[in-house]
Amino acid sequence: MSIPASLAPELEEVLQHGSSARRAQTLKRLAILFAEGASRFNEDHIALFDEVLCQLSREADAGARVELSHRIATIPNAPPKVLAELASDDDIAVAQPLLKQSARLRTAGLLEIARSKGQAHLLAISKRIGLPTPLTDTLIERGNEEVLRSLAGNPSAEISDAGLAVLVEKGGRDSALGTKVALRSDLSASLLRVLVLASSGPARQRMLALAEPGRQSEVRAILAEPADEKPIPAAARDYKAAERRVFELREAKKLDEAAVVEFAENGQYEELVAALASLCAVPVSVVDRLMAGERVDPVLILCKSASWGWQTARAIMSAMSGPGDLSSRDLDTAYANFERLSPTTAQRVMRFWQVQHWEQSPASE
């Protein structure tokens, strides 16, 4: 079944000479016809409907386009061209049903919309099921308060570690966002701790009231920590000699990316940490803690914020004391995350680490 032959002459007449009202009526009839037979149509049928629906919808009024958008939003094999046109419509009433629901929209098309449209379009995208990390990274980078809260409250959205770190940073100042972030199952224990310590008393109570029992226990354990355990601990290693060496290199204008790689490849761990701290303007104690952790994402953030390349990041990861030997699969995943990570997001996370250090340092109490 496709467009009935009896309708062909009418379509031709409408496309060439039809009034706006007649076009809207024909558009509605075709949309109903497609919806009723979608499960039986092959690609040729879909392409034919696509061409005609595109022509009719481009000159239809907003109300007709909104109705068409709602009608095809949940159809798995909806005509792709008209779908893409409606989803990128500047009128959010037209675009919203598709941005929120259509599984037919491809990630590349959604990314283009997320990078170019306004906050209403971003908000609609944030409600989609199964958002991949390239989209969530873009939403976090461009989204306003409402978008970030919506995204954080979407349990099916995949959010990178860097993205979660940015949400934690903002959540410390926005209690509604902070509560939603705290309830996410993919939030690491270390980021949860930072978020809880940065949150107000009422925000912590909301976290406890809304969280699952396991997360409630984690929050209570953080709040029960002795006060002198809450600041970021001082570096366990002695970095004084390494810091002097790094200072000398900096004064001689020889402290650069190449020096960092040399320290990493030669196993000069203290010099590597001191160099990273100096070049990235992060305290040595913070870099020491990051380098001793189990995850490599902090290294990716350090390198991206400094505009260093992948080979530098790989050399530093190999020198980390926490993760142990990295498999080829681990490296492939790290490379993909490094390529997706934007310098802007990395620099925002860096500022977050700096603020957390100085706000939680004993010297500031």
Backbone hydrogen bonds, N-H to C=O, Kabsch-Sander energy under -0.5 kcal/mol:
donor,donor_aa,acceptor,acceptor_aa,energy
7,L,4,P,-1.4
8,A,4,P,-0.7
8,A,5,A,-0.7
11,L,7,L,-2.4
12,E,8,A,-2.3
13,E,9,P,-2.1
14,V,10,E,-2.8
15,L,11,L,-3.1
16,Q,12,E,-1.6
17,H,13,E,-3.0
18,G,13,E,-0.6
18,G,14,V,-1.8
23,R,19,S,-2.6
24,A,20,S,-2.3
25,Q,21,A,-2.1
26,T,22,R,-2.4
27,L,23,R,-2.9
28,K,24,A,-2.1
29,R,25,Q,-2.1
30,L,26,T,-2.5
31,A,27,L,-2.3
32,I,28,K,-2.4
33,L,29,R,-2.4
34,F,30,L,-2.7
35,A,31,A,-2.6
36,E,32,I,-2.3
37,G,33,L,-1.4
38,A,34,F,-1.3
40,R,37,G,-2.0
41,F,37,G,-0.7
41,F,38,A,-1.0
46,I,42,N,-2.3
47,A,43,E,-2.5
48,L,44,D,-1.9
49,F,45,H,-2.4
50,D,46,I,-2.7
51,E,47,A,-2.1
52,V,48,L,-1.9
53,L,49,F,-3.2
54,C,50,D,-2.3
55,Q,51,E,-1.8
56,L,52,V,-2.4
57,S,53,L,-2.8
58,R,54,C,-2.0
59,E,55,Q,-0.7
59,E,56,L,-0.6
60,A,57,S,-0.8
65,R,61,D,-1.9
66,V,62,A,-2.6
67,E,63,G,-2.0
68,L,64,A,-2.2
69,S,65,R,-2.6
70,H,66,V,-2.3
71,R,67,E,-2.0
72,I,68,L,-1.9
73,A,69,S,-1.0
75,I,72,I,-1.2
78,A,75,I,-1.5
83,L,79,P,-1.7
84,A,80,P,-2.4
85,E,81,K,-2.3
86,L,82,V,-2.4
87,A,83,L,-2.3
88,S,84,A,-1.4
89,D,86,L,-1.3
92,I,90,D,-0.8
94,V,91,D,-1.2
95,A,91,D,-2.0
96,Q,92,I,-2.9
98,L,95,A,-0.7
99,L,95,A,-2.4
100,K,96,Q,-2.3
101,Q,97,P,-1.7
102,S,98,L,-1.5
105,L,102,S,-0.6
110,L,106,R,-2.2
111,L,107,T,-2.6
112,E,108,A,-1.9
113,I,109,G,-1.8
114,A,110,L,-2.8
115,R,111,L,-2.0
116,S,112,E,-0.9
116,S,113,I,-0.7
117,K,113,I,-2.7
122,L,118,G,-1.8
123,L,119,Q,-2.6
124,A,120,A,-1.8
125,I,121,H,-2.2
126,S,122,L,-2.2
127,K,123,L,-0.5
127,K,124,A,-1.1
128,R,125,I,-2.0
131,L,128,R,-0.6
135,L,132,P,-0.7
136,T,132,P,-2.0
137,D,133,T,-3.0
138,T,134,P,-1.4
139,L,135,L,-2.5
140,I,136,T,-2.4
141,E,137,D,-1.9
142,R,138,T,-2.3
143,G,139,L,-2.8
148,L,144,N,-2.4
149,R,145,E,-2.1
150,S,146,E,-2.1
151,L,147,V,-2.7
152,A,148,L,-2.6
153,G,149,R,-1.6
154,N,151,L,-1.7
157,A,154,N,-1.5
158,E,131,L,-3.1
159,I,157,A,-0.7
164,L,160,S,-2.7
165,A,161,D,-2.2
166,V,162,A,-1.8
167,L,163,G,-2.3
168,V,164,L,-2.6
169,E,165,A,-2.2
170,K,166,V,-2.4
171,G,167,L,-2.7
172,G,168,V,-1.4
173,R,170,K,-1.4
174,D,170,K,-1.7
175,S,173,R,-0.6
178,G,174,D,-3.0
179,T,175,S,-2.3
180,K,176,A,-1.5
181,V,177,L,-2.6
182,A,178,G,-2.4
183,L,179,T,-1.1
184,R,181,V,-1.5
187,L,184,R,-1.1
192,L,188,S,-2.4
193,R,189,A,-2.1
194,V,190,S,-1.9
195,L,191,L,-2.5
196,V,192,L,-2.9
197,L,193,R,-2.3
198,A,194,V,-1.6
199,S,195,L,-0.9
199,S,196,V,-0.8
204,R,200,S,-2.2
205,Q,201,G,-1.9
206,R,202,P,-1.9
207,M,203,A,-2.1
208,L,204,R,-2.2
209,A,205,Q,-2.1
210,L,206,R,-2.1
211,A,207,M,-2.0
216,Q,212,E,-2.6
217,S,213,P,-2.1
218,E,214,G,-1.6
219,V,215,R,-2.4
220,R,216,Q,-2.6
221,A,217,S,-2.2
222,I,218,E,-2.0
223,L,219,V,-2.3
224,A,220,R,-1.4
225,E,222,I,-1.2
229,E,226,P,-2.1
230,K,226,P,-0.5
230,K,227,A,-1.2
239,Y,237,R,-0.8
243,E,239,Y,-2.9
244,R,240,K,-1.9
245,R,241,A,-2.2
246,V,242,A,-2.5
247,F,243,E,-2.3
248,E,244,R,-2.2
249,L,245,R,-2.0
250,R,246,V,-2.3
251,E,247,F,-2.5
252,A,248,E,-1.8
253,K,250,R,-1.5
254,K,249,L,-3.2
255,L,249,L,-0.7
256,D,254,K,-0.9
260,V,256,D,-1.8
261,V,257,E,-2.2
262,E,258,A,-2.2
263,F,259,A,-2.4
264,A,260,V,-2.3
265,E,261,V,-2.8
266,N,262,E,-1.9
267,G,264,A,-1.0
268,Q,263,F,-2.3
269,Y,267,G,-1.7
272,L,268,Q,-2.5
273,V,269,Y,-2.7
274,A,270,E,-2.5
275,A,271,E,-2.5
276,L,272,L,-2.5
277,A,273,V,-2.4
278,S,274,A,-2.2
279,L,275,A,-2.9
280,C,276,L,-2.4
281,A,277,A,-0.6
282,V,277,A,-1.8
286,V,283,P,-0.6
287,V,283,P,-2.0
288,D,284,V,-2.9
289,R,285,S,-1.8
290,L,286,V,-2.4
291,M,287,V,-2.8
292,A,288,D,-1.3
293,G,290,L,-1.0
299,V,296,V,-0.9
300,L,296,V,-1.5
301,I,297,D,-2.2
302,L,298,P,-2.5
303,C,299,V,-2.6
304,K,300,L,-2.5
305,S,301,I,-2.4
306,A,302,L,-1.2
307,S,304,K,-1.3
308,W,303,C,-2.8
313,A,309,G,-1.8
314,R,310,W,-2.9
315,A,311,Q,-2.1
316,I,312,T,-2.3
317,M,313,A,-2.6
318,S,314,R,-2.0
319,A,315,A,-0.8
319,A,316,I,-0.9
320,M,316,I,-0.5
320,M,317,M,-1.2
321,S,291,M,-1.1
322,G,291,M,-1.3
331,L,327,S,-2.3
332,D,328,S,-2.3
333,T,329,R,-2.4
334,A,330,D,-2.5
335,Y,331,L,-2.6
336,A,332,D,-2.3
337,N,333,T,-2.3
338,F,334,A,-2.5
339,E,335,Y,-2.4
340,R,336,A,-1.7
341,L,337,N,-1.7
346,A,342,S,-2.3
347,Q,343,P,-2.6
348,R,344,T,-1.8
349,V,345,T,-2.1
350,M,346,A,-2.2
351,R,347,Q,-2.1
352,F,348,R,-1.8
353,W,349,V,-2.4
354,Q,350,M,-2.2
355,V,351,R,-2.7
356,Q,352,F,-2.7
357,H,353,W,-2.1
358,W,354,Q,-2.2
359,E,355,V,-2.7
360,Q,356,Q,-1.6
361,S,357,H,-1.1
364,S,361,S,-1.7
365,E,362,P,-1.4
